[in-house]
Amino acid sequence: MIQLESNSSETMTKFFYLVEHFIPFPQSEYGGLWNVIAEDENECFDLITQRDQEFNVEHYPQLRHNIQNARTYALAEDLESKIVEEFTT
């Protein structure tokens, strides 16, 4: 992950995360692909877990690992942080 110095007069670079996250059967087949715009890995994690509403808390350590290993792209524009799309089961 790229570390950026923040200056109050400049906008913060946002990133597009493609996070693969599955919870294995037999407990669940929950999971899938999350497309997220966020400032950093922590914000990405927060956005996904807010959507999850703590339904799968025991899998959050794996989610953090998956975010760290996600394909990540710097965005040219300062877009709103959000979950753009999710494909989950």
C-alpha positions as YAML, in Angstrom:
chain: A
units: angstrom
residues:
- id: 1
  name: MET
  ca: [0.00, 0.00, 0.00]
- id: 2
  name: ILE
  ca: [1.24, 3.49, -0.80]
- id: 3
  name: GLN
  ca: [1.62, 5.83, 2.15]
- id: 4
  name: LEU
  ca: [0.71, 9.43, 1.33]
- id: 5
  name: GLU
  ca: [1.45, 12.53, 3.34]
- id: 6
  name: SER
  ca: [-1.75, 14.44, 4.05]
- id: 7
  name: ASN
  ca: [-1.88, 18.20, 3.60]
- id: 8
  name: SER
  ca: [-5.08, 19.99, 4.59]
- id: 9
  name: SER
  ca: [-5.09, 22.00, 1.33]
- id: 10
  name: GLU
  ca: [-4.78, 18.85, -0.82]
- id: 11
  name: THR
  ca: [-7.28, 16.10, -1.35]
- id: 12
  name: MET
  ca: [-6.49, 12.59, -0.14]
- id: 13
  name: THR
  ca: [-5.95, 9.95, -2.81]
- id: 14
  name: LYS
  ca: [-8.62, 7.28, -2.82]
- id: 15
  name: PHE
  ca: [-8.14, 3.69, -3.85]
- id: 16
  name: PHE
  ca: [-10.33, 1.12, -5.54]
- id: 17
  name: TYR
  ca: [-10.14, -2.25, -3.76]
- id: 18
  name: LEU
  ca: [-11.21, -5.58, -5.29]
- id: 19
  name: VAL
  ca: [-11.59, -7.73, -2.18]
- id: 20
  name: GLU
  ca: [-12.29, -11.45, -2.46]
- id: 21
  name: HIS
  ca: [-13.80, -12.77, 0.76]
- id: 22
  name: PHE
  ca: [-15.50, -16.12, 1.26]
- id: 23
  name: ILE
  ca: [-16.61, -17.90, 4.42]
- id: 24
  name: PRO
  ca: [-16.23, -21.63, 3.82]
- id: 25
  name: PHE
  ca: [-18.96, -24.25, 3.81]
- id: 26
  name: PRO
  ca: [-20.46, -25.84, 5.96]
- id: 27
  name: GLN
  ca: [-20.81, -22.79, 8.20]
- id: 28
  name: SER
  ca: [-21.81, -20.64, 5.31]
- id: 29
  name: GLU
  ca: [-21.25, -19.97, 1.68]
- id: 30
  name: TYR
  ca: [-21.30, -16.27, 2.50]
- id: 31
  name: GLY
  ca: [-18.85, -14.09, 0.76]
- id: 32
  name: GLY
  ca: [-17.81, -13.07, -2.67]
- id: 33
  name: LEU
  ca: [-16.26, -10.04, -4.27]
- id: 34
  name: TRP
  ca: [-16.43, -6.54, -2.78]
- id: 35
  name: ASN
  ca: [-15.59, -3.47, -4.94]
- id: 36
  name: VAL
  ca: [-14.81, -0.62, -2.56]
- id: 37
  name: ILE
  ca: [-13.59, 2.97, -2.83]
- id: 38
  name: ALA
  ca: [-11.70, 3.94, 0.32]
- id: 39
  name: GLU
  ca: [-8.81, 6.10, 1.56]
- id: 40
  name: ASP
  ca: [-6.97, 3.13, 3.06]
- id: 41
  name: GLU
  ca: [-7.28, -0.49, 4.16]
- id: 42
  name: ASN
  ca: [-8.86, 0.47, 7.48]
- id: 43
  name: GLU
  ca: [-11.64, 2.45, 5.84]
- id: 44
  name: CYS
  ca: [-12.21, -0.41, 3.38]
- id: 45
  name: PHE
  ca: [-12.55, -2.82, 6.31]
- id: 46
  name: ASP
  ca: [-14.94, -0.45, 8.12]
- id: 47
  name: LEU
  ca: [-17.18, -0.07, 5.08]
- id: 48
  name: ILE
  ca: [-17.47, -3.82, 4.56]
- id: 49
  name: THR
  ca: [-18.06, -4.62, 8.22]
- id: 50
  name: GLN
  ca: [-20.71, -1.88, 8.51]
- id: 51
  name: ARG
  ca: [-22.58, -3.49, 5.63]
- id: 52
  name: ASP
  ca: [-22.13, -6.91, 7.26]
- id: 53
  name: GLN
  ca: [-23.61, -5.59, 10.54]
- id: 54
  name: GLU
  ca: [-21.36, -7.92, 12.59]
- id: 55
  name: PHE
  ca: [-23.07, -11.02, 11.18]
- id: 56
  name: ASN
  ca: [-19.73, -12.75, 10.49]
- id: 57
  name: VAL
  ca: [-17.45, -11.24, 13.16]
- id: 58
  name: GLU
  ca: [-15.43, -14.44, 13.59]
- id: 59
  name: HIS
  ca: [-14.21, -14.06, 9.99]
- id: 60
  name: TYR
  ca: [-13.09, -10.43, 10.28]
- id: 61
  name: PRO
  ca: [-9.41, -11.35, 10.83]
- id: 62
  name: GLN
  ca: [-9.48, -13.19, 7.48]
- id: 63
  name: LEU
  ca: [-11.25, -10.21, 5.92]
- id: 64
  name: ARG
  ca: [-8.41, -7.92, 7.05]
- id: 65
  name: HIS
  ca: [-5.91, -10.31, 5.47]
- id: 66
  name: ASN
  ca: [-7.94, -10.39, 2.25]
- id: 67
  name: ILE
  ca: [-8.04, -6.58, 2.12]
- id: 68
  name: GLN
  ca: [-4.26, -6.43, 2.56]
- id: 69
  name: ASN
  ca: [-3.90, -8.82, -0.40]
- id: 70
  name: ALA
  ca: [-6.61, -7.23, -2.54]
- id: 71
  name: ARG
  ca: [-5.94, -5.82, -5.96]
- id: 72
  name: THR
  ca: [-5.78, -2.07, -5.31]
- id: 73
  name: TYR
  ca: [-5.80, 0.80, -7.79]
- id: 74
  name: ALA
  ca: [-5.15, 4.50, -7.09]
- id: 75
  name: LEU
  ca: [-7.97, 6.69, -8.39]
- id: 76
  name: ALA
  ca: [-7.36, 9.87, -10.37]
- id: 77
  name: GLU
  ca: [-10.38, 11.62, -8.83]
- id: 78
  name: ASP
  ca: [-11.44, 12.13, -5.23]
- id: 79
  name: LEU
  ca: [-14.60, 10.05, -5.12]
- id: 80
  name: GLU
  ca: [-16.91, 9.31, -2.20]
- id: 81
  name: SER
  ca: [-15.81, 6.37, -0.06]
- id: 82
  name: LYS
  ca: [-18.34, 3.58, -0.48]
- id: 83
  name: ILE
  ca: [-19.02, 0.02, -1.48]
- id: 84
  name: VAL
  ca: [-19.47, 0.32, -5.22]
- id: 85
  name: GLU
  ca: [-20.71, -3.20, -5.75]
- id: 86
  name: GLU
  ca: [-20.75, -6.51, -3.97]
- id: 87
  name: PHE
  ca: [-21.36, -9.99, -5.23]
- id: 88
  name: THR
  ca: [-22.09, -12.05, -2.16]
- id: 89
  name: THR
  ca: [-23.97, -15.23, -1.42]
...
